[in-house]
Amino acid sequence: DADDRAVCAAFLAALRVLAGERPVCLAVDDVQWLDAASLAALRYALARLDGQPVAALMAVRGEVPDWLRRALPERQLRTVPVTSLSLGATHELLHDRLDATFARPVLIRIWETSRGNPFFALELAAALQRRGGTLAPGDELPIPSSLDELLHSRIDGLGPEALDVVHAVAALADPTVTLLESAIGTRCDPGLAESLDARILELDGEDVRFTHPLLGSAVVARQTPGRRRSLHARLAAVVPSDEERARHLALATAKPDRSVAAILEEAARTAQARGAP
């Protein structure tokens, strides 16, 4: 409709303004999961940026989407398949990220078990480091071979205060240290410190995030519905915007509630008015 076309045109205009000042790289992860409005704006802009100093770096699972091939001339589209890490690349990763060097037989075991997945390789190596960094002949790696089990074992190793923090981070749209302190209180500092030491969370200034999105998914999966609703009720009292408050109230509610419904209606009108349906 007219609103959608206006958003697409505004997005293109913004890119052109930025490109007039300096070259621009437009980075989009998980293209296959874009919502319809974002995808429409991206397709509209890419088809009209020829000659502008704008490059697009997009990650997608599976084949290159047909719409992308239609939007760009073949000479402008470069496809780089991302495969699993080689043994040498795994060695470099562990050395750079963990400052770890393993004997070649141990490195091969880590590489084979991780199947070249960088996140899994880092987790395997970190667990092995905690055991001294060596394996006797015939010994098994000291963690589960399933990625799901590995994620859950990492979370189960946290204390109660750290669990409070990671649960709140997983539930918030934009977690910050200030929001966590408001929601959790005095338990925040020790819980955050433990989560950072365990490399489950990381800080970027005031912002808090999981070191890998899979950890956030595993945290959510381990919560009971009752505890999840209780957490969202607490967060509804501290988040800064009405839209966020509406979201948390909805997720805290187990049955129809007239007052929550009214808050959701108002938040939806606010979102629509600013072009974020």
N, C-alpha and C positions, 0 to 999 in steps of 0.2 A: 504494500500500500504506500501512500504518500510519505508516511512517517519513516517506513523502512528505507525508502529511496533517499530521504533527507539524511538519515544516519550514514548510509553508504557514501553519499556525496561528501558529507562532512569528514568522514574518515579519510577519504582520498585527499581532500583539501589539506587536512592536517599533515599527512605524509608529504605532500608537495611543499608545504611551508617548511617543515623540518629539513627536507632534502635541499631546499634553497640555501640553507645555512651550512650544511655539511652532509657527507654521505650517511645514509641510514641503513641499518640492518633490522629487518622486521623478523623476529624470532617467534615461532609458534610450535609448541610441543603438542603431541597427541592430536594431530589434525583430525583423526577419525572420530574424535569425541566432541568436536566443536558443535555448539548449539546452532540452530538454523540462522539466527540473526547475525552471529559472529561470522559464520561461514559465508553468508551473503555479502557482508561488508568486505571480507577478505577477497572473495572472487571478484567483486566489483573493482576493487583497487588494483589487484594484480593485472587485470586485463587493460588497465588504463595508465600504467606507470612506465611505458616504454620510453626510453630516453632520459628518465630521471635517475639520479644516483641512489637508487634504492635496491637493496638485495633482500631476498626473503630466504630465511633458513627455517625449513619445516621438517618436523619429525613425524613419521606416520608408520603405523604397523601394517604390514602387508604391502600390497601393490600401490604404486603411485595412483592417486585418484584420477578418474577420467576427466573431471572438471578442471583439474590442474593442467593436464596436457592440452585441453582445449583453450585454457586461458592464456597460455604462454607459448610463443614459438619454440620449436625444438632446440634452436640454437641457444636459447636462454635458460633451458631447463637441464640441470645436471643432477643425476641421481647417484647417490653414494650408498650402497647397501651396507648396513651395520651388522657385522657378524660377531660371533663370540670372540673373546680375547684369546690370543695365542699364548703359549707358555711364556715366551719372552715378555709379552705385554703384561701378563699377570705378575711376573717378577718385578717389572718396573712400577706397576701400580702399588704393590705391597711395600716396595722400598720408598716410594714417594709419599704415600699416605700414612704408613705405619712405621716407617724407618726400620723395616724388618727385612732380614735376609735369611732365607732358609736353605738348608742343604738340598741339593737337587732332588733326591728321592722324595723329600717332604713337599717341596714345591710342586712336583708332579702330582702328588696325592691331592693337594689343594686344588690344583688346576682341573684334574679329572673329576673331583667331587663337585666343584662349582660349575662344571661344564662351560667354563669361560664367562660366566656371569660375574661382572665386576663387584656388585654388591655382595653376592654370596661368597666370593673369594675373600673379600675384606673381612666378612664376619667369621669365616672359617679361620683365617690367619690370626685375627684378634683373639679368638677363643684359644687357639693353640699357643699364642704368646703368653696368655695367662697361665698356661701349664708349663712354661719354660721354653717353648719353641722347638722342642725335639720330639721325635717319635721313634720308639724302638721298633725293630723289625717285627712285623705282624700286628703292631698296635693299630687301633682304629683312631680316626680323628675324634677329638673329645667333645663332639657335638652331634646332634641329629643330622642325618643326610637330607631330610626334607626341609625345604625353605620355610614352610608354614611352622613346622616344629621349632626351627631355629628362631624365627621371629618371636614365637610364644615363649621360648626359653629365655630370651633376652628380657622380655617384659616381666616374666615371673621372677626374675632375679632382682627386681626393684623393690625398695621398701615402701611402706604405706604413704609416706609424704611424697616420694617421687611418683608413685602411681597417681596420686591426686593431681599432680602437675601435668603428667602426660595425658591423663583423661581430659583435663580442661583444654590443653593445647589441641587435642584431636577434635574437640567439640566446637572450638571458636573458629570463626571465619578468618579473622586477622589477629592471632594471638600476640600479645605484647607482655612484657614484664609487668607493666602497670596493671593491666587487666587481670593477670594471674594473681598479683598481690591482693587486688580487690576481692577476687573470688575465693581465694584460699586462705589469705591472712598470713599469720606467722609461720605456717607450715610451708610457705612458698619457697623461701630462701634455701633451706636445707634440701627440699625436694628438687628444686631446680638444679642445685649444685650436683646432687647425685645423678640426675638425668644427663647433665652435661658430661660428667666424668665417665658415665657409661656409654657415651657417644650415641645416645638415643635422641637427644635434642641438641640444637646448636643455636647460637645467638648471632644476630646480624643487627648490631646496635641495640635498639629496644625490641626489635621483632624476635619472636621465638618460632622455630620450626623443627620438624623432624629431620634427622640426617638423611632419611630416605622415606618417601611416601608410603612404602609398604609397612613401615613400622606404625604409622598412624592408622592404617587400615586394620592392622592386627590389634591395636589398642581398642578400637571401637568394637571389634568382633568379640573381645573378651569381656565386655561389660554386660551385666544383666539389664533387662529393660527397665526395671525399677530404679537402679542406680543411675542409668542414663537419663531418665526423666528428672530425677532429683538434681543431677548436675545441671541440666538445661534450665531448671527453675532458678538455681543460684546464679547462673550466667545471665539470665534475663534481667537481673537486678543491677548488673554492672556494665553491660555493653553500652557503647556510646550512642547508637542510632536507634530510631524507632523500628526500622526494618529488621535490624538484628534482634531487637527485643521481641518482635513478633515471631521471628523464626524460632527463637529459643522457647518462647511460651507455647508455641504449637508443638514442639518436640517434647515439652514437659507435660503435655496434656494427654491423658489416656482415653478420654471420652469427650463427646461434644460439649462445648462450653461457650455460652453466648458472649461473655465478655472477651474471651480470647478470639472468637470469630470476628468480633467488631474490630479488634486491634489488627487482625490479619487483613481485613478489608481496607482499613486505612493505610496500612503499609503497602498494600498492592496498588492503591491509588497513587501513593507517593512515588513508587517505583515506576509506574506507567507515565507519570507526569514528567519524570526526568529521562524518559526514553530507555528504561531498563526493565522491560517486561519479564 
